Amino acid sequence: TFYLYYENKTDITIAVLKGFTEHFNSMRTIGPHDQSVFEAIYQPNLTWVRILRANAGLSRCLMQLGDQESEFAQYFQQISYNWCQRIVRSISKNLPATDNINTVLMLAIYAMGGMIDEIGRSIIVYPSQYFLTAIGKIASSNEDIADFLSLLWYRSLYGNNPDISELHTECSKEFLNINWSPMAAKE
């Protein structure tokens, strides 16, 4: 009776994963207008980490199916592009307009998304024991990971640091205490 509704296992897998991505995207909303810029980055990242951790198996399938089924790969690329466009629109509203601002922001957002996807793979989807051991003492919780990634997003997009009081974890605060001057390393 299973195949009355779906032609084969691939069709049911695609249906389940499309439902998962739609649910996932509905959870990744842009927050209230009164929250800080850092919090607007942090909350969706925290939601993403929580969803990934709660659905590591589905996330693994998502990555594998995109490699095997070109139709699903196109679908997922469109979902990712739409998400990036939403972020670009949100950020560009607060920046001076230039001819290429949306294109440059799209590149930056894709880069940040790639970073987040890889960290998710290394920590949750295909856990790297080497990486987990290395970061285990400083970034073991969902909040640690989301806060640190959000700090990197903020610094990459805005070229400075958020107020340290906005950071949620010691790992992120410790990152800000590093003297990043190239000259300091030579002294």
Secondary structure, 3 states (H helix, E strand, C coil): CHHHCCCCHHHHHHHHHHHHHHHHHHHCCCCCCCCCHHHHHHHHHHHHHHHHHHCHHHHHHHHHHHHHCHHHHHHHHHHHHHHHHHHHHHHHCCCCCCCCHHHHHHHHHHHHHHHHHHHHHHHHHCCCHHHHHHHCCCCCCHHHHHHHHHHHHHHHHHCCCCCHHHCCCHHHHHHHCCCCCHHHHHC
